[in-house]
Amino acid sequence: MILRHISCCIVAAGLLLTAGAARGQEIAPLAAYGALPSLELVQLSPSGDRLAFITVVGEQRTLAVVDLTTNTSLGAVGVGVIKVRDLEWIDQQRVLITTSSTESLPQIGLDKSELFLGQVFNVATGRVVRMLNPTPGLFPVLMSAVHIRTDDDRPDLFVRAFSFENYGALDLYRVDPDTGVARRAEGMPHNVDDFILDPSGRSIVRSTYEERGKTWGLLIRQGGQFREAWRVAAPLDPPGLMGLGMAGDSVIVAAERPDMRREGREDAEYFDVNLASGAWRPVRFEFDPDALLFHPVTQRLIGASRLDEGGRRYVFAEDTSAALWSSVQRSLPNVAPSIVSWSDDLRTVVVFTSGPGDSGSYRLIDLETAEMRSVGRAYSGIGPSQVAPVQSISFEAADGLTLHGYLTTPPGRDARNLPLVVLAHGGPAGRDEPGFDWWAQALASRGYGVLQVNFRGSTGYGRAFTEAGYGEWGRKMQTDLSDGVRHLASQGVIDPGRVCIVGGSYGGYAALAGPTLDQGVYRCAVSVAGVADLRTMIEYAADRGERRDNSAVRYWNRFMGGDGPGDRSLDARSPARLADKADAPILLIHGRDDSVVPIAQSRQMAQALRRAGKPVSFIELDGEDHWLSRAETRTRMLTETVAFLEANNPVE
């Protein structure tokens, strides 16, 4: 049964379909792919009988709440055009909305940064209050994740905040969800980078990071004071606090512990640290997880998950949760559902699926009755027949390394002799995933095959695979992409003479490196928010940190294979300094509010190409950030990209 209130919201977000495209196939307009998901952040209330979610029509976001027992609306509130990053139920009556915006506040030395705000919607009263805002002397911005704790049946919110009155301290505050008023809960030094709270809201574990010494420390509260239980040098990849252990008397830490290796066993990535003794023991699962699961009430570890080529896998630490998840899988036997939200008793669950004929669907499952209800679709303007098929592929790079990726092919068209777009992911320590990808799907709908390669340096294939990308910007990370082109050409899937490359962020760098460093492969390139000059990118990161040798600089050095902002060897792999070598037309697209890769990178590339007399187009997106968070500019990016591809690499 479809929830009527939700259905109305989805219909309102729908877009008309248009005829056209290659071979007479009915295709959705590019605006259907560029639209923000019309339904997102679907969250069950603690009791499992209410549902909160965000609906999007154009740029306008609305928080809606429905009663699942009566199938009626309990209220809605307009959020506006601001970006909603998270939803979370505080209790049965209140929903926490976390939003963000790109801001520059020169009066306090803040230059183009993403600032996070918290608002609380009360379902019973219909009121919205802003966290921290009513408290004098506090900067009303969330300086940590928000933690919900309930003491004496009354919920409170705990978050770090910046105090103008207390010399810029970043202490922990207890926030009243009904008023937004904050009061200081405990002092917290600047070097504390994370913490774990007990049920009363008191921090029992803290981690620290010393930028000058590049060391990470684990502090455990014992006898009313914090004792340092462990310290380790961590210039990169510092350990992290994950949450409470299964019994509640320990904490789970993600760390490298070569001193605890055992011959014949894989190194553990997670450890259980006892709060009383400080003793460490490895935590292992039947696979290497990329995420851990914690109980919504106790906050204790209950399982883990991993994204594989076929979808997300789950394993649970105790029998009840494992049996409940088996019920979900039996309800959806032919897809790989992922958990979105669970009720406190773990007996009602919202799952998300995408894949063949599915542009992204939310389903509500009652695990006791096995009843399953459709909640709605993420991309309501894209019908089942318009979802392009996606297949997993694997091949060997030139040096023999096995690579994996995905090939999306145009709906209704044989995968033979296709024009190809190589779509490179960002990061570079990220990955492409199976399922519906709006960018790849948009390009495939216009008649292109789309290749997404998880090149060396990507995550999801083990530590050694990620480390194989260190120092390989413009080198093997780049040729991994063109090796994929050659593989598909050898299979007869694509026409090697009709290939372009497109990407965003690091993928934007890869798009620029194609015509300048890996010549003879691509007919055109589109860079969205891409890095063009490695040395000035590191300089930008150095200037934004408290210290020039900060963790961001060290991250870039690791993957670029450089030695800081002054390393001129990076120029040999900087497309902006190789513009005269470009052998294909280039389109540059960049948001003016980008706080990750400054728009100066694309401006520098455009100037260099023009000076070299090379064909280039440059589009600056007003009001857009690094992540293409707005429907209008996302759609414009797709429109300009497709027009550029069709002009330089036509389908027919």
FIPADREN-681535 format. One record per residue (C-alpha): y, z, x. Coordinates in Angstrom, 1 decimal, padded with zeros to 4 digits. Layout:
BEGIN
{pt {Y Z X}}
...
! end
This chain:
BEGIN
{pt {000.0 000.0 000.0}}
{pt {003.4 -001.0 001.4}}
{pt {006.1 001.7 001.2}}
{pt {008.6 000.3 -001.1}}
{pt {011.7 001.8 000.5}}
{pt {010.6 000.5 003.9}}
{pt {009.8 -002.9 002.5}}
{pt {013.3 -003.2 001.1}}
{pt {014.8 -002.4 004.5}}
{pt {012.5 -005.0 006.2}}
{pt {013.3 -007.7 003.6}}
{pt {017.0 -007.0 004.2}}
{pt {016.5 -007.7 007.9}}
{pt {014.6 -010.9 007.3}}
{pt {015.7 -014.3 008.5}}
{pt {015.2 -017.7 006.9}}
{pt {012.7 -020.0 008.7}}
{pt {013.7 -023.5 009.7}}
{pt {011.8 -026.7 010.0}}
{pt {011.6 -028.7 013.2}}
{pt {010.2 -028.2 016.7}}
{pt {007.6 -030.3 018.5}}
{pt {004.9 -031.9 016.5}}
{pt {006.4 -030.9 013.1}}
{pt {005.5 -027.3 013.4}}
{pt {007.7 -024.9 011.3}}
{pt {009.4 -022.6 013.7}}
{pt {011.6 -019.6 013.4}}
{pt {015.2 -019.8 014.5}}
{pt {016.0 -018.4 017.9}}
{pt {018.0 -015.7 016.1}}
{pt {014.6 -014.3 014.8}}
{pt {013.5 -013.7 018.3}}
{pt {016.9 -012.5 019.6}}
{pt {017.2 -010.1 016.7}}
{pt {016.7 -006.4 017.5}}
{pt {013.4 -005.2 016.0}}
{pt {014.1 -004.7 012.3}}
{pt {011.9 -001.5 012.4}}
{pt {011.5 000.8 015.3}}
{pt {011.1 004.4 016.4}}
{pt {008.8 005.3 013.5}}
{pt {008.2 009.1 013.6}}
{pt {006.0 011.4 011.4}}
{pt {007.4 014.8 010.4}}
{pt {005.5 017.9 011.6}}
{pt {003.6 018.1 008.3}}
{pt {002.8 014.4 008.3}}
{pt {004.2 013.8 004.8}}
{pt {007.6 012.4 005.8}}
{pt {008.6 009.4 007.9}}
{pt {011.8 008.8 009.8}}
{pt {012.6 005.4 011.3}}
{pt {015.4 003.1 012.4}}
{pt {016.1 -000.1 010.6}}
{pt {018.3 -002.8 012.1}}
{pt {020.2 -005.5 010.2}}
{pt {022.3 -007.6 012.7}}
{pt {023.9 -005.0 015.0}}
{pt {023.9 -002.2 012.4}}
{pt {021.3 000.5 012.8}}
{pt {020.3 002.9 010.0}}
{pt {018.2 006.1 010.1}}
{pt {016.0 006.3 007.0}}
{pt {013.7 009.0 005.8}}
{pt {011.0 008.7 003.2}}
{pt {008.6 011.0 001.4}}
{pt {005.1 009.7 001.9}}
{pt {003.6 011.7 -001.0}}
{pt {006.0 010.4 -003.6}}
{pt {006.9 007.1 -001.8}}
{pt {010.6 007.8 -002.3}}
{pt {013.7 007.8 -000.1}}
{pt {014.9 011.2 001.1}}
{pt {018.1 009.8 002.6}}
{pt {019.6 007.5 005.1}}
{pt {022.6 007.5 007.4}}
{pt {024.3 004.7 009.2}}
{pt {024.1 005.0 013.0}}
{pt {026.3 001.9 013.7}}
{pt {026.1 -000.5 016.6}}
{pt {025.4 002.2 019.2}}
{pt {022.0 002.0 020.9}}
{pt {019.3 004.4 019.6}}
{pt {017.0 005.5 022.3}}
{pt {014.8 008.0 020.6}}
{pt {014.0 009.8 017.3}}
{pt {012.3 013.2 017.1}}
{pt {011.7 015.6 014.2}}
{pt {013.0 019.1 014.9}}
{pt {011.3 020.5 011.9}}
{pt {010.7 019.3 008.3}}
{pt {014.4 019.1 007.5}}
{pt {016.1 017.9 010.7}}
{pt {015.8 014.7 012.8}}
{pt {017.2 014.4 016.4}}
{pt {018.8 011.1 017.2}}
{pt {019.4 010.2 020.8}}
{pt {021.8 007.4 021.5}}
{pt {023.5 005.9 024.5}}
{pt {026.5 003.8 025.4}}
{pt {027.9 002.3 028.6}}
{pt {031.1 004.1 029.5}}
{pt {033.7 004.3 032.3}}
{pt {035.7 007.5 032.6}}
{pt {037.8 007.2 035.7}}
{pt {039.5 010.5 035.1}}
{pt {036.2 012.3 036.0}}
{pt {035.1 009.6 038.5}}
{pt {032.6 007.9 036.2}}
{pt {032.2 004.2 036.6}}
{pt {030.1 002.1 034.2}}
{pt {027.3 004.6 033.5}}
{pt {024.9 004.9 030.6}}
{pt {025.8 008.2 028.7}}
{pt {023.4 009.8 026.3}}
{pt {024.4 011.6 023.1}}
{pt {022.5 013.8 020.7}}
{pt {023.0 013.9 016.9}}
{pt {021.1 015.9 014.3}}
{pt {020.6 014.6 010.7}}
{pt {019.8 017.2 008.1}}
{pt {017.6 015.6 005.4}}
{pt {018.4 018.3 002.8}}
{pt {022.2 018.2 003.2}}
{pt {022.7 014.6 004.4}}
{pt {025.0 015.9 007.1}}
{pt {025.1 014.7 010.8}}
{pt {026.2 017.1 013.5}}
{pt {026.9 016.1 017.1}}
{pt {025.2 018.2 019.8}}
{pt {027.6 020.0 022.2}}
{pt {030.7 018.5 020.7}}
{pt {032.1 021.7 019.1}}
{pt {031.7 023.7 022.3}}
{pt {035.0 024.0 024.3}}
{pt {034.7 023.2 028.0}}
{pt {031.5 021.2 027.8}}
{pt {031.2 017.5 028.4}}
{pt {029.4 016.4 025.1}}
{pt {026.8 014.3 027.0}}
{pt {023.1 015.1 027.4}}
{pt {022.4 015.8 031.0}}
{pt {018.6 016.2 030.6}}
{pt {015.9 015.5 028.0}}
{pt {016.3 017.6 024.8}}
{pt {013.6 020.2 024.3}}
{pt {012.8 021.7 020.9}}
{pt {011.6 025.2 020.6}}
{pt {011.0 027.3 017.5}}
{pt {011.3 031.1 017.7}}
{pt {011.1 033.3 014.6}}
{pt {010.7 030.1 012.5}}
{pt {014.1 028.9 013.6}}
{pt {014.3 025.8 015.8}}
{pt {016.7 025.5 018.7}}
{pt {017.5 022.6 021.0}}
{pt {017.7 023.1 024.8}}
{pt {019.5 020.7 027.1}}
{pt {021.5 020.7 030.3}}
{pt {025.2 020.1 030.0}}
{pt {028.2 019.6 032.3}}
{pt {030.7 022.4 032.2}}
{pt {034.4 021.7 033.0}}
{pt {035.2 025.4 032.9}}
{pt {032.3 026.5 035.2}}
{pt {033.1 024.2 038.2}}
{pt {030.9 021.4 037.0}}
{pt {027.7 023.5 036.6}}
{pt {024.7 021.8 035.0}}
{pt {023.3 024.9 033.2}}
{pt {020.8 025.0 030.4}}
{pt {022.2 025.5 026.9}}
{pt {020.7 026.5 023.6}}
{pt {022.1 024.3 020.8}}
{pt {022.2 025.3 017.1}}
{pt {020.9 022.2 015.2}}
{pt {023.0 023.0 012.2}}
{pt {026.4 023.2 013.9}}
{pt {025.9 021.5 017.3}}
{pt {027.4 024.6 019.0}}
{pt {026.0 025.4 022.4}}
{pt {025.7 028.7 024.2}}
{pt {024.5 029.1 027.8}}
{pt {020.8 030.0 028.0}}
{pt {020.4 030.3 031.7}}
{pt {022.0 029.1 034.9}}
{pt {020.4 026.1 036.6}}
{pt {021.5 024.9 040.1}}
{pt {022.5 021.3 040.7}}
{pt {019.4 020.7 042.8}}
{pt {017.1 021.4 039.9}}
{pt {015.9 017.9 038.7}}
{pt {013.4 019.0 036.0}}
{pt {012.0 022.0 034.2}}
{pt {009.4 023.2 031.8}}
{pt {010.1 025.8 029.0}}
{pt {007.9 028.4 027.4}}
{pt {007.8 028.7 023.6}}
{pt {010.9 030.9 023.6}}
{pt {013.0 028.4 025.5}}
{pt {012.9 030.1 028.9}}
{pt {012.2 027.9 031.9}}
{pt {009.0 028.9 033.6}}
{pt {008.7 026.1 036.1}}
{pt {011.4 024.1 037.9}}
{pt {011.4 021.3 040.4}}
{pt {014.2 020.7 042.9}}
{pt {015.2 017.8 045.0}}
{pt {017.4 018.0 048.1}}
{pt {019.0 014.7 048.7}}
{pt {020.1 015.6 052.2}}
{pt {016.7 016.7 053.4}}
{pt {014.8 014.4 051.1}}
{pt {012.5 017.2 050.0}}
{pt {011.0 018.1 046.6}}
{pt {010.1 021.7 045.7}}
{pt {008.0 023.3 043.0}}
{pt {009.3 026.7 041.7}}
{pt {007.3 029.0 039.5}}
{pt {008.8 032.0 037.6}}
{pt {007.0 035.1 038.6}}
{pt {008.2 038.7 038.0}}
{pt {011.5 037.5 036.6}}
{pt {012.4 035.3 039.6}}
{pt {011.5 031.9 040.8}}
{pt {009.2 031.6 043.8}}
{pt {008.8 028.3 045.7}}
{pt {005.1 027.4 045.4}}
{pt {005.3 024.1 047.3}}
{pt {007.7 021.9 049.2}}
{pt {007.1 018.4 050.5}}
{pt {009.0 015.6 052.2}}
{pt {009.7 012.9 049.6}}
{pt {012.2 010.3 050.7}}
{pt {010.7 008.1 048.0}}
{pt {008.3 008.7 045.1}}
{pt {009.0 012.4 044.6}}
{pt {006.4 014.4 042.6}}
{pt {007.1 015.0 039.0}}
{pt {006.6 017.7 036.4}}
{pt {004.5 016.4 033.5}}
{pt {003.9 019.4 031.2}}
{pt {001.7 022.3 030.5}}
{pt {-002.0 022.3 031.3}}
{pt {-004.7 022.5 028.7}}
{pt {-004.9 026.3 028.5}}
{pt {-001.1 026.9 028.7}}
{pt {-001.3 028.9 031.9}}
{pt {-000.7 026.1 034.3}}
{pt {001.5 023.0 034.8}}
{pt {000.5 019.4 035.4}}
{pt {002.2 017.9 038.4}}
{pt {002.1 014.2 039.4}}
{pt {001.9 014.2 043.2}}
{pt {000.3 012.8 046.3}}
{pt {-001.8 015.4 048.1}}
{pt {-003.6 013.7 051.0}}
{pt {-004.6 017.2 052.2}}
{pt {-006.8 017.6 049.1}}
{pt {-008.7 014.3 049.5}}
{pt {-012.5 014.4 049.1}}
{pt {-014.7 011.9 050.8}}
{pt {-016.2 009.4 048.3}}
{pt {-013.7 010.1 045.6}}
{pt {-010.5 008.3 044.6}}
{pt {-007.3 010.3 045.3}}
{pt {-006.1 012.2 042.3}}
{pt {-002.7 011.4 040.9}}
{pt {-002.3 014.5 038.7}}
{pt {-002.9 018.2 039.6}}
{pt {-003.2 021.4 037.5}}
{pt {-001.2 024.2 039.2}}
{pt {-001.9 027.7 038.0}}
{pt {001.2 029.6 037.1}}
{pt {-000.1 033.0 038.3}}
{pt {-001.8 032.1 041.6}}
{pt {-000.1 028.8 042.4}}
{pt {-003.6 027.3 043.1}}
{pt {-003.9 023.5 042.8}}
{pt {-006.8 021.5 041.4}}
{pt {-007.1 017.8 040.7}}
{pt {-007.1 016.5 037.2}}
{pt {-009.2 013.3 036.7}}
{pt {-010.0 011.1 033.8}}
{pt {-012.5 008.3 033.3}}
{pt {-009.8 005.9 034.3}}
{pt {-006.5 006.1 036.3}}
{pt {-003.9 006.8 033.6}}
{pt {-000.4 005.6 033.4}}
{pt {000.6 008.2 030.8}}
{pt {-000.4 011.7 029.7}}
{pt {-000.6 013.0 026.1}}
{pt {000.6 016.5 025.1}}
{pt {000.0 018.3 021.8}}
{pt {003.1 018.1 019.6}}
{pt {003.0 021.9 018.9}}
{pt {001.6 023.6 021.9}}
{pt {003.0 021.1 024.4}}
{pt {-000.3 021.3 026.3}}
{pt {-002.3 018.5 027.8}}
{pt {-004.7 016.8 025.4}}
{pt {-005.4 013.4 026.9}}
{pt {-004.3 010.3 028.8}}
{pt {-003.8 006.6 028.3}}
{pt {-003.8 003.4 030.3}}
{pt {-002.6 -000.1 029.6}}
{pt {-005.3 -002.6 030.4}}
{pt {-005.4 -006.4 029.9}}
{pt {-006.9 -005.9 026.4}}
{pt {-004.4 -003.3 025.3}}
{pt {-003.9 000.5 025.6}}
{pt {-006.9 002.7 026.2}}
{pt {-007.0 006.5 025.4}}
{pt {-009.2 009.4 026.5}}
{pt {-008.9 012.9 025.1}}
{pt {-009.7 016.2 026.8}}
{pt {-011.3 017.9 023.7}}
{pt {-013.7 016.8 021.0}}
{pt {-011.5 017.1 017.9}}
{pt {-008.8 014.7 019.2}}
{pt {-011.4 012.3 020.6}}
{pt {-013.1 012.2 017.2}}
{pt {-009.8 011.6 015.4}}
{pt {-008.9 008.7 017.7}}
{pt {-012.4 007.2 017.1}}
{pt {-011.4 007.1 013.4}}
{pt {-008.3 005.1 014.2}}
{pt {-010.3 002.6 016.2}}
{pt {-012.8 002.2 013.4}}
{pt {-009.9 001.5 011.0}}
{pt {-008.6 -001.2 013.3}}
{pt {-011.7 -002.7 014.9}}
{pt {-010.2 -006.0 016.1}}
{pt {-006.9 -004.9 017.7}}
{pt {-005.9 -002.4 020.4}}
{pt {-003.6 000.1 018.6}}
{pt {-001.2 002.3 020.5}}
{pt {-000.1 005.7 019.3}}
{pt {003.5 006.0 018.1}}
{pt {003.6 009.4 016.4}}
{pt {001.2 012.1 015.3}}
{pt {001.5 015.0 012.8}}
{pt {001.3 018.5 014.2}}
{pt {-002.3 018.8 013.0}}
{pt {-003.2 015.4 014.5}}
{pt {-004.7 014.2 011.2}}
{pt {-002.0 011.6 010.3}}
{pt {-001.0 009.0 012.8}}
{pt {001.4 006.0 013.1}}
{pt {000.1 003.2 015.3}}
{pt {001.6 000.0 016.5}}
{pt {-000.2 -003.3 017.0}}
{pt {000.8 -006.8 018.2}}
{pt {-001.2 -009.8 019.1}}
{pt {-002.7 -013.0 017.5}}
{pt {-000.7 -013.6 014.3}}
{pt {001.1 -010.2 014.6}}
{pt {004.7 -010.0 015.9}}
{pt {004.4 -006.2 015.9}}
{pt {003.2 -004.0 013.0}}
{pt {003.4 -000.3 012.3}}
{pt {000.6 001.3 010.3}}
{pt {000.1 004.8 008.9}}
{pt {-003.4 006.2 009.0}}
{pt {-004.7 009.3 007.2}}
{pt {-007.6 010.3 009.4}}
{pt {-009.2 012.5 006.8}}
{pt {-009.3 009.9 004.0}}
{pt {-009.4 006.9 006.2}}
{pt {-006.6 005.4 004.1}}
{pt {-004.4 003.0 006.0}}
{pt {-001.0 001.8 004.8}}
{pt {001.3 -000.8 006.2}}
{pt {004.7 000.5 007.2}}
{pt {006.4 -002.7 008.3}}
{pt {006.9 -005.3 011.0}}
{pt {009.1 -005.2 014.0}}
{pt {010.1 -008.9 013.8}}
{pt {010.2 -009.6 010.2}}
{pt {011.6 -013.2 010.7}}
{pt {008.5 -014.4 012.5}}
{pt {005.5 -015.1 010.4}}
{pt {001.8 -014.9 011.5}}
{pt {001.5 -018.6 011.9}}
{pt {004.5 -018.7 014.2}}
{pt {003.2 -016.2 016.7}}
{pt {002.2 -018.1 019.8}}
{pt {-001.2 -017.5 021.3}}
{pt {-001.3 -015.4 024.5}}
{pt {-004.2 -015.3 026.9}}
{pt {-004.9 -013.2 030.0}}
{pt {-005.3 -015.2 033.2}}
{pt {-006.3 -014.3 036.8}}
{pt {-006.1 -016.3 040.0}}
{pt {-005.9 -015.9 043.7}}
{pt {-002.7 -016.0 045.7}}
{pt {-002.5 -018.1 048.8}}
{pt {-003.6 -015.1 051.0}}
{pt {-006.5 -014.3 048.7}}
{pt {-005.0 -011.4 046.7}}
{pt {-006.2 -011.4 043.1}}
{pt {-003.3 -011.6 040.6}}
{pt {-003.2 -011.2 036.8}}
{pt {-000.9 -012.4 034.2}}
{pt {-000.4 -013.9 030.8}}
{pt {000.0 -017.5 029.5}}
{pt {001.7 -018.0 026.2}}
{pt {001.3 -021.5 024.7}}
{pt {003.1 -023.3 021.9}}
{pt {001.6 -022.6 018.4}}
{pt {-000.5 -025.5 017.2}}
{pt {-000.5 -027.4 020.5}}
{pt {-003.3 -028.0 022.9}}
{pt {-002.9 -026.2 026.2}}
{pt {-002.9 -029.4 028.3}}
{pt {-000.2 -031.0 030.4}}
{pt {002.4 -028.6 029.1}}
{pt {006.0 -028.2 030.4}}
{pt {006.1 -024.7 031.9}}
{pt {008.6 -021.8 032.1}}
{pt {007.7 -019.1 034.7}}
{pt {009.1 -015.9 033.2}}
{pt {009.4 -013.3 035.9}}
{pt {009.6 -009.6 035.0}}
{pt {012.1 -007.0 036.3}}
{pt {011.6 -003.9 038.4}}
{pt {010.1 -005.2 040.6}}
{pt {008.0 -002.1 040.0}}
{pt {007.3 -003.0 036.4}}
{pt {004.8 -005.2 034.7}}
{pt {004.3 -007.7 031.9}}
{pt {002.0 -006.5 029.1}}
{pt {-000.4 -008.1 026.6}}
{pt {000.9 -008.6 023.0}}
{pt {004.0 -010.0 021.5}}
{pt {006.9 -010.6 023.9}}
{pt {010.1 -011.8 022.1}}
{pt {011.4 -013.7 025.2}}
{pt {008.1 -015.5 026.0}}
{pt {007.5 -016.2 022.3}}
{pt {010.9 -017.7 021.8}}
{pt {010.4 -020.1 024.7}}
{pt {006.9 -021.0 023.6}}
{pt {008.2 -021.7 020.1}}
{pt {010.3 -024.5 021.6}}
{pt {007.2 -026.2 023.1}}
{pt {007.0 -024.6 026.5}}
{pt {004.0 -022.9 028.1}}
{pt {005.2 -019.6 029.5}}
{pt {003.6 -018.0 032.5}}
{pt {004.1 -014.3 033.2}}
{pt {002.6 -013.1 036.5}}
{pt {002.2 -009.5 037.5}}
{pt {003.0 -010.3 041.1}}
{pt {002.3 -007.9 044.0}}
{pt {004.6 -004.9 043.7}}
{pt {004.0 -004.7 040.0}}
{pt {002.6 -001.5 038.5}}
{pt {-000.6 -001.1 036.5}}
{pt {-003.1 -002.3 039.1}}
{pt {-003.3 000.6 041.4}}
{pt {-001.2 002.0 044.3}}
{pt {-002.4 -000.5 046.9}}
{pt {-001.3 -003.4 044.7}}
{pt {002.2 -002.0 044.2}}
{pt {002.5 -001.2 047.9}}
{pt {001.5 -004.8 048.7}}
{pt {004.9 -005.8 047.4}}
{pt {006.9 -003.6 049.8}}
{pt {009.1 -005.8 051.9}}
{pt {008.1 -008.9 050.0}}
{pt {011.3 -009.8 048.2}}
{pt {011.7 -013.6 048.6}}
{pt {008.4 -013.7 050.4}}
{pt {004.9 -013.2 048.9}}
{pt {006.3 -011.7 045.7}}
{pt {008.0 -015.1 045.2}}
{pt {005.1 -017.3 046.2}}
{pt {002.8 -015.3 043.9}}
{pt {004.8 -017.0 041.1}}
{pt {004.5 -020.5 042.4}}
{pt {000.8 -019.9 043.2}}
{pt {000.4 -019.3 039.5}}
{pt {002.1 -022.6 038.8}}
{pt {-000.4 -024.3 041.2}}
{pt {-003.3 -022.6 039.5}}
{pt {-002.3 -023.8 036.1}}
{pt {-001.7 -027.3 037.4}}
{pt {-005.2 -027.4 038.9}}
{pt {-006.6 -026.5 035.5}}
{pt {-004.7 -029.3 033.9}}
{pt {-002.9 -026.8 031.6}}
{pt {000.6 -027.7 032.8}}
{pt {002.5 -030.6 034.3}}
{pt {003.5 -029.5 037.8}}
{pt {006.5 -031.9 037.7}}
{pt {008.0 -030.1 034.7}}
{pt {008.4 -026.5 035.6}}
{pt {011.5 -024.2 035.4}}
{pt {011.8 -020.5 036.2}}
{pt {013.6 -017.8 034.2}}
{pt {013.9 -014.1 034.6}}
{pt {016.0 -010.9 034.2}}
{pt {017.0 -008.2 036.7}}
{pt {014.5 -008.6 039.6}}
{pt {013.2 -011.5 037.6}}
{pt {016.7 -012.9 037.8}}
{pt {016.5 -012.7 041.6}}
{pt {013.2 -014.5 041.5}}
{pt {014.7 -017.2 039.4}}
{pt {017.5 -017.7 042.0}}
{pt {015.0 -017.5 044.9}}
{pt {013.0 -020.3 043.3}}
{pt {015.4 -023.2 044.1}}
{pt {016.8 -021.6 047.3}}
{pt {013.7 -020.0 049.0}}
{pt {010.6 -021.6 047.4}}
{pt {011.9 -025.2 047.1}}
{pt {010.2 -028.1 045.5}}
{pt {008.5 -026.2 042.6}}
{pt {011.2 -025.9 039.9}}
{pt {013.4 -028.3 038.0}}
{pt {015.8 -025.6 036.9}}
{pt {016.4 -021.9 037.0}}
{pt {017.9 -019.3 034.6}}
{pt {018.9 -015.9 036.1}}
{pt {019.8 -013.1 033.6}}
{pt {021.5 -010.1 035.3}}
{pt {019.9 -011.1 038.5}}
{pt {020.4 -009.8 042.1}}
{pt {022.0 -012.6 044.2}}
{pt {023.0 -010.9 047.4}}
{pt {020.6 -008.2 048.7}}
{pt {023.1 -006.7 051.2}}
{pt {025.9 -006.2 048.7}}
{pt {023.4 -004.9 046.1}}
{pt {022.4 -002.1 048.5}}
{pt {026.1 -001.5 049.3}}
{pt {026.7 -001.0 045.6}}
{pt {023.8 001.5 045.3}}
{pt {025.1 003.4 048.4}}
{pt {028.6 003.7 047.0}}
{pt {027.3 005.2 043.7}}
{pt {025.3 008.0 045.1}}
{pt {026.3 011.4 046.3}}
{pt {025.1 010.3 049.7}}
{pt {025.0 006.7 051.0}}
{pt {021.4 007.2 052.0}}
{pt {020.4 008.0 048.5}}
{pt {017.1 007.4 046.7}}
{pt {018.3 004.2 045.1}}
{pt {019.1 002.8 048.5}}
{pt {015.7 003.8 049.8}}
{pt {014.0 002.2 046.8}}
{pt {015.8 -001.1 047.5}}
{pt {015.1 -000.9 051.2}}
{pt {011.4 -000.4 050.5}}
{pt {011.0 -003.6 048.4}}
{pt {013.5 -005.7 050.2}}
{pt {012.2 -004.8 053.6}}
{pt {015.7 -004.0 054.8}}
{pt {017.4 -001.2 056.7}}
{pt {020.4 -000.3 054.6}}
{pt {023.7 -002.0 053.5}}
{pt {024.4 -003.3 057.0}}
{pt {021.1 -005.1 057.6}}
{pt {022.1 -008.7 058.0}}
{pt {018.5 -009.8 058.1}}
{pt {018.6 -009.5 054.3}}
{pt {021.0 -012.5 054.2}}
{pt {018.0 -014.9 054.9}}
{pt {016.5 -013.9 051.5}}
{pt {019.8 -013.7 049.6}}
{pt {020.2 -016.7 047.2}}
{pt {024.0 -016.3 047.3}}
{pt {024.0 -017.0 051.0}}
{pt {021.6 -019.9 050.7}}
{pt {023.4 -021.7 047.9}}
{pt {023.6 -025.0 049.9}}
{pt {019.8 -025.1 049.9}}
{pt {019.5 -025.0 046.1}}
{pt {017.4 -027.9 044.9}}
{pt {017.7 -027.4 041.1}}
{pt {020.4 -026.7 038.5}}
{pt {021.0 -023.0 037.9}}
{pt {022.3 -021.1 034.8}}
{pt {023.6 -017.6 035.3}}
{pt {023.9 -015.1 032.4}}
{pt {025.2 -011.6 032.9}}
{pt {026.5 -008.7 030.8}}
{pt {030.0 -007.4 031.7}}
{pt {028.8 -003.8 030.9}}
{pt {025.8 -003.9 033.3}}
{pt {025.6 -000.6 035.1}}
{pt {022.4 -001.4 037.0}}
{pt {023.1 -004.8 038.6}}
{pt {026.9 -005.4 038.6}}
{pt {028.2 -008.7 037.2}}
{pt {029.7 -009.3 040.6}}
{pt {026.3 -010.4 041.8}}
{pt {026.3 -013.4 039.4}}
{pt {030.0 -014.1 040.1}}
{pt {029.2 -014.3 043.8}}
{pt {026.3 -016.6 043.2}}
{pt {028.4 -018.9 040.9}}
{pt {031.2 -019.1 043.5}}
{pt {028.7 -019.9 046.3}}
{pt {027.0 -022.7 044.3}}
{pt {030.3 -024.2 043.4}}
{pt {031.5 -024.2 047.0}}
{pt {028.2 -025.9 048.0}}
{pt {028.7 -028.5 045.3}}
{pt {025.6 -027.5 043.4}}
{pt {025.2 -027.7 039.6}}
{pt {025.7 -024.3 038.1}}
{pt {026.7 -022.8 034.7}}
{pt {027.8 -019.2 034.3}}
{pt {028.1 -017.3 031.0}}
{pt {029.5 -013.7 030.9}}
{pt {028.3 -011.7 027.9}}
{pt {031.0 -009.4 026.4}}
{pt {029.9 -005.9 025.5}}
{pt {026.4 -006.3 026.9}}
{pt {024.5 -004.0 029.3}}
{pt {021.6 -004.6 031.7}}
{pt {018.9 -004.5 029.0}}
{pt {020.3 -007.1 026.5}}
{pt {020.6 -004.3 023.8}}
{pt {022.7 -006.3 021.3}}
{pt {021.3 -008.9 018.9}}
{pt {024.3 -011.2 019.2}}
{pt {024.3 -011.5 023.0}}
{pt {020.4 -011.6 023.1}}
{pt {020.4 -014.5 020.7}}
{pt {023.2 -016.2 022.7}}
{pt {021.1 -015.8 025.9}}
{pt {018.1 -017.4 024.2}}
{pt {020.3 -020.2 022.8}}
{pt {021.9 -021.0 026.1}}
{pt {018.6 -020.8 028.0}}
{pt {016.8 -023.1 025.6}}
{pt {019.6 -025.7 025.7}}
{pt {019.6 -025.6 029.5}}
{pt {015.8 -026.0 029.6}}
{pt {015.9 -028.9 027.2}}
{pt {018.6 -030.6 029.2}}
{pt {016.8 -030.2 032.6}}
{pt {013.2 -030.0 031.6}}
{pt {012.7 -031.6 028.2}}
{pt {009.5 -030.9 026.3}}
{pt {008.8 -034.6 025.5}}
! end
